[in-house]
Amino acid sequence: MAALVGIGILGIGIAAVEILLREFLPYSLVTIGHLYADNADLYGWGFHPYELIRTRDPDTGEIYKAYANNHGWRDRDRVFENPSGAYRILALGDSHTFGPLVPATHTYTRILEDTLTSAGYDVEVLNIAYGQWGTDQEVEALRLEGARYQPDLIVLQFCDNDLLDNTYRQWHENKALKPFYYDLSDDGHLVRHANPDWTFKESSLKDRLRRLITTSEILKRCYGVYLRYALRSLGPTAWTWQLAPEAPASIVYSYSVDSTKIEHLNVVLQGRLGEFSRLLRSLEGNTLSANGLDELLWSAGVTSQRDTIFRILEDHWFPRGAKDSYWLTPPDSSCFEWRLYFALLEKGKAVADSLGADLAVISDQELGLYLWRRYWHIIAPGDQHLQAFLGYSELIRRFSEARDIGFIASHHQHTRARNDPHPNLEGNRAMALNVFEYLLKHHTGELDQHRRSVP
């Protein structure tokens, strides 16, 4: 009897702690969404309405906390009705629209809405985006939810990884990544398919355990501790550092040696490593301190290449070292990936036309990202590589203009964080300013119809 009473008291105590944590100190394991949200049934991953979202500045370590809105998006609460008759801009995109490095109040869409409101316009800028989304998910979200807001302008964000994200079933190891996929018919028309591999039904013990962890505040914290321990080798700038309970006072960078980094160094320095290359190969699999790496540079006589070597050996989550991305060539608009992207863009245009809305594209292939990739030696120097990089946006611009789709020029650089390719606060301001200038140039008349009267 005493044992049963003790178990009962323990159970009540655990339940009380769970309720208190859920009410006052909710915890988040993920930044871009998870499999168990309502939105995940539609798009592959998402957030529950009012779920805690934690993001992190990778340069300072500062952690930002905010809650998803009433529909599970990183935005203000929104309603489908438009009682004030506001001019509505619907922004769809991946992490660059989601804003993983900035507070929720400083995403480019929030900055744009606040700027337009301060200028006297009755405007709403709705943000529908999750990290790692492809154009296929953006079009899906436009069909299923975005259209219900009856937007006046739809902004689709482009990122070069969209070309792969849209064709995930051809290369991704997880064929069940999304509940749908798009393909092209023999005559080039867009065809939507239900994904036959989307079998997530929580039927297995592993599925049920995952759901239990993601819904329990106590278990989420336990799993977070496990992740910090298991993934500590990824270094202080890895994505999983968002799980840290508080921001570190400073970030100490680590350096490691592997075959990919050695190959990357040889490509960038064109085989001029000499003895240093042999030393590195003898150290494959090892982690080095900054002082230890400096000693190697001195012993091999390659101190003149210090900055390049340090950046390439520095530990980060973002990929480096692919020759085809370093020696960049102009985009091939005839390949399947581009043809599928353009078909999806035309689908977005058809939805916009059915709503009486305008469609515009904002591209992430702009000078800010190019300079960031040059800093990390991800792309080769030279005007031909710059033009090849910007050629992605030029290709989209030409396609869009031929089909009465707007193209938002990036006159202001989307500045990036040092330790992450996503726009930082300054970059989000630049994105907002680019869209603001596009609106003033192409939609002045519509905006003026929504200017608030001044008493």
N, C-alpha and C positions, 0 to 999 in steps of 0.2 A: 504493500500500500504506500509506504513512504517513498519507494522508488517511483511509483506512478505519479504521486503528488509532485515529486521533484521534476519529473519529465514534463508535467503539465505547467509548472512554474517556468521552467526553461523555455517551453514553447511559447508561453505568453510573453516572456521577456524578449525572445527573438522577434515575435510578431510586432511588439511595441517598437523595438529598434527599427525594424523594417519600415513601419508606418512613419515614424519620425524622420528617418533619413529621406524617405520618398517625398515627404511634405516640405522639409526645410533644407536638406542637403543632398539633392539628387546628384548622381554621378553619371558620367558618360564615358564609354569605352571607345567610341568611334567619332570620327570627324565627318565622314561623308555619307553616313547612313548604314543601315543593317537590314538583314533579311526578314525581320519580324514586324516591320512597320506596315501599316495599311498600304502606303504607297509602293512598297516592295512588290505587292501582288500585281501591280500594274507595270512597274518599270525595272524591277530587279532588286532595288534597295531603296531605303528611305528613312524617314523619321516619323515617329508618332506625333500627333498634334501636341504641342506644348512640351515636347521632350527636350531635355537639356542637350545643348550642342557646345562642345569645347573646341576652340581653335587656339593656335599658338603662333606667335611671332618667332620664326626660326633664328632670327638675328639677335634677339634680346632674351628669348626664353619666356617672355610674358604670355600668360594664358588668359584667353578671353572666354567668358561664359555668357550664353544667352539661350533663349528658349525658342524652339520652332513655333511657328504661328498656328492658327486654328486649323490649317490644312497640312501641316507638317513641313512647311518651307522655311528657309532662313529669311524671314521677312516680317513686316508688321502683320497683324491680323487683317484679313481681307474678307469681303463678302462678294458674292457673285453679282448682286444687284448694284446699281450705280445711282443711288438716290440723288446725289448732288449734280449728276451729269458731268463728272470730271473727265478730262481727257486722260485716257488710260494707255499707258505704255506697258506692254508685257515683255519682259526680258527672259529669254530661255537660254541656258548654256550649261557648261560643266563647271569645274572648280573655279575658273576665272570669273564667272558670274556669281558663284556661291561665295567666294571671298574667304578662303581658308586661313589667310594670314592676318586678317584685320578684324576688329570688333564688328558685330552685326550692324552697328550704327554707322559704319564706315565702308560698307560695300559700295561699289560704284552706283548701284541702283538706288540705295538710300541717299547717297550724296546728290545724285541727280534729282531725286524727288524733292529733297530739301532745297536745292538750288532753284528749281522751278517754282516751288511754293514761295520762296523768299522773293522771287521776281514778280510775284503777284498772280501766278497762274493756278487754276484749280486743276491739279494734275496728280495722278497716282502712277507710280512706277512699281509694278509688281515683279517680284523675283521668283522664278520657278527654275531651280537649278540644283543639281547634286554633283559632287566631284566624280570624275571619271565617266560622266555621261557622254554618249555619242550623239550625233545629229538625229539618229533614229529615235532615241529616247526623248529628245527635245520635240520632235514632230509628234510623237505619241502623246506627250504631255500637253501639247497644243491642242490636239484633237479631243483628249479626254477631259481636260480641266481648263486649259487656257482659254478656249473658245467660249466657255461659260461666263467669262468676265467681260465679254464683248469689247475687246480692246480696240483702240483706234490705230495703234502702231505696235507691231510685233518686231522685236529685235532678236535675231538668232545669232548667237556667238559661234565663231569658227575657231578651232584649234587644230593644228596639223595632226594630232593624234586621233581626231575624229575619223580620219580615213581608215584607221585600223579598228577603232571602236565600232564603227558601223558594220565591219566585216568580221566580227569576233568569232563567229562559228567556223571560219576558215583557218584560224590560227590559235585561238585561245584554248588552253587545256580544259577550261570549264565550259562545256557546251551548254550548260544550264544557266549561264550567266544572266540571261534576261528571259522573260516569258514570251518573247516574240523575236522575230528577225525580219529584215527586209532584204529582198533580192530583186534582180532584174530578170524579166522574161526574155525570151529569145529575140523579141522585137524591141527590147530596151525599155519596157514599161516597168514601173515600180510595182512590186508585189509584196504584200505583207503576209507573213506566215506565223501561225502559233508555233512556238518552239516545242517540238515533241520531247525534248530532253528536260523541259521544265517540270520536274516531278517533285518539287519541294512540298511535301505534305506532312512534315513532322512525324513521319511514321517510324523512323529509326530512333534508337536510344540516343544516338549522337545528336539528332535534330532536337529531340525533347530536352536534352541537357543544355544545348545552346540557347534554346528559348528560355529555359529556367534562369540561366545566367544573365541574359539580357533584360530580364524583367525583375530580378531581385537586386535591390540596392546593396545588400550585404554580399551576395555572390559576385556582383560586378566589381566591388572593391577587392575582393579576394583574387579575382581573375586579373585585375589590373596590377596587383602586386606581382603575380606570377609573370605577366608579360614584361614588366620592367626588369625582372630578374632574367627571364629567358632570352630577351632581346637586347640586353645591355651591350652586347658586342657590336651592335649597329652604330654605336657612337652617339654623342650628345645632340647631333643635328638630325637624327633619324625621326621619321614621323611618329614613332612610338613614344618619343619623349613628351608628347602632349599628355601622356598619362602621369607625368610627374605631379605630385601633390601641390607643388608650388614652383614658381619660376626660380631657376638658379641665379646666383649673384653674377656669374659670368660663365661663358661657354669656353671650355678648353677643347681644342680640336685634336683629333687623333689621326694617325696616318697608317695605312696598311698597304701591303704589297700582295698583288695577285697577278695572274697572267694577263687578264684584261687590261689592267692599269699599265703593265709593262708594254703591252702592244700599243696602247694609246700613246704612251711616251715616245715610242719609236716612230709612230705615225706623225706626231706633232713635231718632234725634233729631227725627223727624217734620218733616223739611224745614227745620230751623232752622240750617242750615249757612251760608246766605248766601254771602258772597264766598269763604269757604273751600271751598265746593263747586266753584266755578269754578277755583280754584287747583289743587285736586286733579285735576280733569279735564285740566288742562294738563300734569300730571305722570304721567299713566297710563303704566304700564310701567317706572317708575323705582323704585329702592330708596333709602330715606332712612335717615339715622342718627337717633338720638334727638335730638341737638342740632339737626339740620336740621328735623326735624318740629316741635320746640319753636319755632323761628324762624317757621315758617309759622303756628303757632297765635297767636303774638304779633302778627304782621302782619295777621291776619284778625280779631283780637279775639275768639277763641273759647277762651281758656285755661280758662274755667270747665268746658268739656267735655273737658279734657285726658285724664282717665283713660279715658273711653269711646272717644275717637278713637284713643288709643294702642293699646288692646286690639284694636280692630277692624282696625287697619292692621298689627298685629304678625303676622309670618310664622309660620304653623303648618300642619301637614298636615291638621288636622281641618276639615271644611267649615263655612262660616258664610254667612249672608246670605239664606237661603230664607225668603220671606215666610210660606209656609204652616206652617213650623216655628216661626217667631217668634210669630205670632198663632195659638197652638195651640188646636185645637178638640177636644172629647171624641172618643174613638175610636168608630168606626162598626163595631159587631160584625157587621153584615150584609154587609160588603164581602168580596170573595173572599179577600183576604189573611188576614183574621181567621178566616174559615170554614176555610181550609186549615190555619191554625195550630191551631185547636181539633181538627180531624180528626187532625192529627199527634199532638197531646197525647193524644187518645183511643187512638191506636195505641200510644203509649208505655204507657198504662194497661193495654191488653190484654196487652202483653208482660210487664209487671210482674205482672199477675194470673196469667199462665201460669207464672211462677216462684214464686208465693206471696210476692211482694215488695210493699212499699208504694211509692207514687209521690208525690213532692212537687215543687213548683215554687218556685224562688227567682227573684225578678224584679229586674232592674236599674233599673226605673223607680221610684226611691225618692228621698228628699230629698237625699241626697248628690249625685246626678247633676243634680237640678234646680238646686241651688245652684251647681254648676260651670257649668251652662249659663247661669245668670243672670250669673255673673261675666264670661263671655265675650259676653254680650248675644245669646245664641243663642235665648233665649225671652223673651217680654215679661213685665214685672212684673205683679203683680196676682193676687189669690186665684183668679180664674177660670182663669188659665193654669196655676197650681199644681195646681188640682183636675183640669184637663184632662190634665196630665202624669201625675199619680198615678192618673188614671182607667184607664190601661192595666193597672196592677197590680190595681186594684179589679175590673175586668172579668174578669181571669184568676182572681182569688180567688173570685168568685161562680160562675164556670163550674166551677172545680175542686171547690168544696165540694158542688156539686150532683151531682158524679160520684165522690165519695169519693176525691178527689185532694187531698193535703195542700198547704197554701200556707204558705210560710215568711215570716212578717212581718219587715220590716226595721225593727225597733225601734232599731237602731244604724245611723247613717249610713255608707254606703260612701264614705268620703272619697276624693277623687280627687287625682291629681297636678295641679299648676298647669298644666303644658303638655300634658296628655293627659287624656282623659275616663275612662281606666281606673282602677280602684282602686289606690291606692298601698299601702304597707305597713300603714298605719293602716286603710285601707279593707278590706284582706284580713282583718285581725284582726276588723273589724266583721262581715264576712260569716261568718267562722267562728263568732263569738259568736251571731249570729242563728240559725245552724243548730244550734248547741249548745243554745240555749234551746228551740228547737223540739223537739229530741230529748227533752229533759228533760220537756217538757210533754206530748208525744204518744206517746213510745216508751220511757217509763221502765221499764215491765215487761220489754220485750225487752232493754234495756240491762242491767238487773239480772241477767238470766240469763247475761250475758257478763261479769260482774264477776269479776276474778281473785281467787282466794283469797289471803289475806295469811298468810304463815307465822308 
